[in-house]
Amino acid sequence: MKTAILLSGGVDSSVALRLLKDQGYDVTAFYLKIWLQDEFTSLGDCPWEEDIEYAKAVCDQASVGLEVVSLQNEYWDSVVTYTIDEVQSGRTPNPDVFCNSLIKFGQFYNKIDSSYEKVASGHYAKLEFEKNKFLLKRSPDKIKDQTYFLSYLTQEQLSRALFPIGNFSKKEIRDLAKKFQLPTKDRRDSQGICFLGQIKFKEFIKFHLGEKEGKIIHLEDGKILGTHSGYYFYTIGQRSGLGLSGGPWFVVKKDIEENIIYVSLTNEINEIESKYFSVVKCNWISGTIPEKNNLTVKIRHGEKMIPCNLEILEDGSGRVELFETDKGIAPGQFAVFYDGDICLGGSIISEREFFNK
């Protein structure tokens, strides 16, 4: 089977390539160049040069061809502008979700020859075909599981996808990398947003939106505690980087028009935790709305899953009731729903509701 594999220069995709090669797949590796080096020259070094050197070394060892595909313009139009717009609107974006649905399993499909039957990646996720539907399932490694970032894929996209490392834990992948003596076997995992490389997200936002001094106010008594350099540098639930004494303090609310950040102490946070929120722009991977409403939900990437009820409204939006509270729910975040290990799809949090315990 002629297969294109997305190679990042990291250990996960490197192992995925070797597994496919050893299983007899006709593999060609592709490195997606999405780094906008001209745009961000002033912020730091370009990260893709080191990545591509590792990718070349892995391909040379496996006798696999490597092609570099530029998707810089597509990435800017689909992902970067979305990120900037969301931050400027006071919401919390997740560009990696759209990177997968619009770029890696979207625009990239249009860039390669149609003779490639499958597109593989180093994501920690499982794919099964059952009752004429592709099911996206969580990885056995619940910490590394990446179905959260794949929740906006469709049946058509999944029909061409392969996730070769989906049944492995991170430790097993590291062990396989050493067994294969891969050039990436000791390379550290990348952190943060893929198109930024080593650039800090705050520096990226500052580059585009500048700084705008505003007040930090204690939500409970209205006392001014300090100043900040722009509401868009802060996310709901954040408790570091505030520069306040006597904490820990949490960001609990933002006034976009007045450029005010509201904070609360740990012992006050119970009064402003969220149990209900609304979601919009729902993507159901099966193509149909879930029949069950008693599900679990992730509101951020990671191991934590919260039992919930999901009510779908007539306009296709939804209202979520959590069975436990969470202080970090913020508009713009993705809420991803599960039935057991099956990822049903994703949505965007539009509004949260507060309540008093």
N, C-alpha and C positions, 0 to 999 in steps of 0.2 A: 504494500500500500504506500503510495507516494505521499509523504508527510512533511509539512513545514513545521519546524519547531522554533519557538521564540526563545532566543538565547540572550540572557542578560549579562553574562559574565559572572554570575553568582553560582553557588554550589547547587542550589535546587534545580535550576534548569540544566546545569551540566550533567547531573545524575539522570535527569529525565531523558536527555539526549542519548546517553550510554545505554539506558534500559531499552529504549526503542531500537537502537542500533543492534543490540544483542538479540532482540526479539525478531529481527529480520525485516524491519521497516526500511523502506527507501527514504532516507532522511536527508533533508537540506536544512541548515540552520539559517535563521534570519535575526539580525540585530536591528532593532527599531531605534533609529536616531530621532529622539524627540527633544533633546536638550537644545534650548535656544541660546547658543553660546554668544551670539552677537548681542542679544538683548541683555544678558546678564554678565558681561565681561567684567564690569566694575565690582561685582559682588564676590568673585572668587574664581578658582580654577575650574576648567571644564572637566566634568567627571567621566564623560563617555570614552575618552581616549584610553584610560586604564581599563575600563570595562571591556572594550573591544579587543584589547590585547589578551585578556583572559579568555574571551570567547574564541579568538583565533587559536590560542594554545589548546583549548579543549577540542576544537574541530580538527586541528592537525593530528592530535593524538588518536582520534577516532576515525580519521580519514573521511571526514564529512565536509562538504562544501559550506562556505559561509558567505552570505550576502548581506550587505548593509542597505536598509530601506529607510529613506528619509520621510518621516511623517511630521515634520516640524510645523508646517502650516496647518495641517489637520489638527494637530494637538493644541496649537494655540487657539484655533477657532472653536474646538469642541470642549476643551478641558481647562486651559489656562484662563480664558475670558470668563468662563463659568465661575472659577475659583475667585477671581478678583471681584466679580459682580456680587457673589454671595457674601463675601467678607465685607464689602462696602455697604451691603444692605443689612449688616448686623447678624447674619446667619452663619452657621458653622458648616462649611463645605466638606465634601469628601471626594476629592478629584480621582482617587484610585478606582472608585466604582465606575465612573464614566470612562476612565482610561481603558478598562476592560471591555465595557459594552460598546463604546464608540470607536475605540482605536484598535486594541489587540484582536478583538473578535468582531470588529466592525470594518473600519477603513482598511485594515491590513488584508482582510478577505478580498477587497477590491483591487489591491495592489499586486497580488500574486497570481500566477497562472492558475486557471481553473482546473488544471490537471492534478493539483494538490488536493487529495481527497480529505485530508485531515489537517488541522492546525493544533499542535501540542504546546503545552506550557508547563512551567514548574510550579503550578499552583497546588496547594494542599486541599484537594477536593476530590470526591468520587463521582463518577458518572455511570448510571445504570439505565438500561432500556427495559421498560416494563409496561405492558398494556398499551403499546403503541405511543408511549411517551418517554422522553428522556427525563430522568430524575437526577437532580443535583443533590448529593448527600455530603454530610460533614466528614472530614478526615478523622481517622482514629486519634490523631494528635489534636486534642481539643483546643490547645493553646495556639497552635500554628494554623488551625483550620482557616481557610480563606474563602469560604462560601459567602461570607458577608460581602466581600468585594466583587463576587460574581453574581450577585442577586438580581442584576438587571439584564442578564442574558435571556435570550428567547429560545424556543424550541429549534428554530432554524439555525441559530448560532451554535447551540449545543450539539446539533446533528453532525457538525464538522469538528467538534472539539475533542481533544484527548488530554487527560491529566495523568501522566504515567506514574507520578509519585503519590497519588491520592491515597494509597493503602499503607503508606509508610509514616513513621514518626520522624521528627527532625533528627533524633539520635541515629536512627537507622539510615537516614540519608547521609549523615556525616560518616557513618561506618562504611557505607557503600562508596563514598567518594575516596576514602582511604584505600579501600580494596581495589578500586579502579586506578588508584594513583593519579587522580585528576589534578590538574594544575590549580584548581579552585578549592581543593580539599580543606585548606586552612583559612580560606578567605572569610572574613567576617560578614555577617548578614547586613544588608543595607537597611538604613533606618529612614523614616520620614517619607516625604512625597517624592515619587520617582523622578520627576523632571527637575527637581531642585538639587539633586546630588547632595553635596556637603553644605549647601547654602541653607541657613536657618530660615524657617517660614516667616519669622518676624521681619527679617531683612528683606525678603521678597516683597512683603506687603508694604514695608516702608518705602521701597524703591518705587512702587506704583502709586501709593496713596499718600505718602508723606507722613508728617506728624501733626497732630491737632490736640493741644492741651485741653483737658477736661477734668472734672471733679470725680473723686472717689467718695461715695456717700454710704454711711451705715444705714441699711434699709430700715432697721427697727426704730431708730430715733432721729434719722435725718441729719446726723452730725457729719460734717465734712472731715474726712480722715486724711486726705492727701489729693494728689493730682496724678493723672496718667497722660500718655502721649497719643491717645486715640482709641475709641471704643472698639475699633476693628482689630486691635491686637489681643483682645481678650475673648474667652469663650465661657459659656455658662458652665459652672462646676469647677472652673480653674481655681487653684489655690496657691500657685507659685508665681513669682515674678511681679507681685503687687507692691513690694517695698513697704509694707505696713508692719508695725510692731504690735505685739499683744495678741497675735492670732493663735491658731491658723484661721485666716479669712478665706471665704469662698465668694467667687463672683456668682451672683444669683439673678441679676437683672441688668439689662442695658437700655438706656434711653438714647435712641439713635439721633433724634432731632436735636436734643440738648447736649449730646456727647457726654453722658453721665454713666459711670459704672457704679452699680449698687453691690455692696458686699454684706456678708453676714458671718458671724462666728460659728464655730462647730456646734456649740451648745444651743444655738438658735436655729440651726439648719432644719431641724425637724418641723418647724413651722412653715417651711417654704419648699418642702420636697414635693415632687410631682407623682401622681398616681394615674392621671389621665392625660392623654394627648391625642391630637388629630393628625392624620396622615393624608397626603395627596400623592398624585403621580405614581400610583401603585403599578408594579410590574409583576404579574403572576406567571411564573416560569412555565407552568402547564398550559397556559392560555385561557384558563378559567378561574373564576373566583373560588377560593377555598370553601368547601362545604362546612367544615368545622369552624367554630369560633373560639374553642378552647385550645390555644396554641402556646408556643413560647416565642420570645422576641429578643433579638440583640439590638441594642441601640448604639453599640460601638463594637469595633473589632476586638476580639478576645474570647476568653472562655465563658464569660458570664452570660447566661440565658435566663430570662425572667418569664415565668408563667403569666399568661395574659388572656383576656377576652378581646376578640376583634369583631367589631360591628361594621359591616360594609354598608354605606349609605347609597341612596339612589343614584347620585352623581358619580359613583365609583370611588369616592374618598372613603376614609375610615375613621373610626374612633376606637382608641385602645384603652383598656383598663388593665393596669398592672396589678398583679397579686402582691407586689411589694413595692415600696417607694424607691425613687431614684432622684438624686439631687442634680444630676448632670444632664438632664434632658434639655436639648436646645433646638429651636427651629433651624432647619437646614440639614440636621443630622439625618442619616438613613436609619430607618427601623426595618429590620429584616426578620421575616417570620418563618417559623419552623413547625413541622409536625413530626415529632421525634427527631430523627437525623435528616429528614428531607427538608431541604431549603425550598420554601414555597415561592419566595420572591421578596422584593424590596419595595420601600416607599420612602417618602420624604416627610419628616416631621414638620408640620405647618404651625402648630400652636400647642402649648401645654397649659394645663389647668392646675392651679395651686389649691391646696386644702390644708386645714389645721387638724393636727392629730388630737 
